[in-house]
Amino acid sequence: MSEPEFSATGVRIERWPRSLTTAGEVRIEDGRLALLTSYGREIDSAPVRSVRAGRPWFAARDAAVATLNGARYRLTMAQRDRRPGTGPALTGRFLEAVRRAGGRRD
């Protein structure tokens, strides 16, 4: 098994209008983006090439919106680590990893 291109834990994953997990994991590995619960159960996954991701104008700088299989998810990074600047930096790394892996960035 290869090392993931991107992995973040402690991510709040929401699918409007409700929160699915407050301590989930976002992982890009082997060309797939996977959203996982804190217990490792898959919420959704898709090939990165078919994923759209971006930073919404209406959300905080530590949030991103990703569309997988037609479903929109709001990802709020660094929920556990509240040091200043951690969330926005992690969100930027996520968006860059999606772009590098062939996904579309809004």
N, C-alpha and C positions, 0 to 999 in steps of 0.2 A: 504494500500500500504506500502510495507516495504522500509526501507532506503537502498539506493544503496550501493553495495560493493565498487564501485569506481565511482567518478564523477569528471570531469575536464571541465571547461569552458575556452573560449578564445583559443581554439585549432585550429590550421590551419590544415585542412583536404584536402589532395590532392589525386587525382586519375590521375596518369600519363597520359597525360602530363599537366594537368591543375589543378588549385586550385578550389575546390568546395565551400569552405568557409574559411575565415580567423579568424572567431570568433565562431567556432562550439563547440559542446559539445560531450564528449565521456562518456558513462555511461554503467556500468555493474550492472544489477539489475535483480533479479529473474532468474539467469542462462542465461541471454541474454546480448550480447554486442550490443549497439546501437550507431550509429554515427548520430548526429543531427545538423541541421543548427542553426544559432543564433536565428532563429525564432521558433525553436522547431520542425521543419519539419524533418522527418526521411530521411536520405540519404541511409542508409543500416543498417540491423541488422541481427544477427544470434545467434544461441545457442553458448555459450562460448566453449562448448566441440568441436565444429567444427571450431573454430577460431585458426589461427596460428598467433603468434605475436613474434616480436624480434626487436633487435636494430641493424640496418644495419651498416656495417663497413664503408660505404661511406658517411654517414650522420653525422650531428652534434650530440652531446650527448643528446640533448633535443628532438630527433626524434625517432619514432618507426615506424615499418611497420607492418600492420595487414592485414591478408587475410580473407575476409568474402565472402562467397558464390562465391568463385573463383575470386573475384576482390581484387586487392592489393591497399591499401590506405597508404599513408604516413601521420603520425600524428605528428605535431610539437607542443609540449606542452608549456604552459606558454607564449603565444604570447603577452598577455596584461601585465603580470608581468615580467619585465625584470631584477629583482634582480638576482645577480650572484648565480648560483646553484639551482635556483627554477625549471627550465625546466628539467635538468637531474634527480633531485629527484622525480619529478612528473612522468617522464617516467619510472623510476624504480618502483614506486608504481603501475603504470598501468600494467607493465609486471608481477609483483608479484600477482596482483589481477587476471589477466588472468590465471596464473599458479594455484593459489588457487581454482579458479572456475572450473578447469578441462580442460582448453585450452592447446594447444601445444605451447611451447616456442621454437623458433629457436635459 
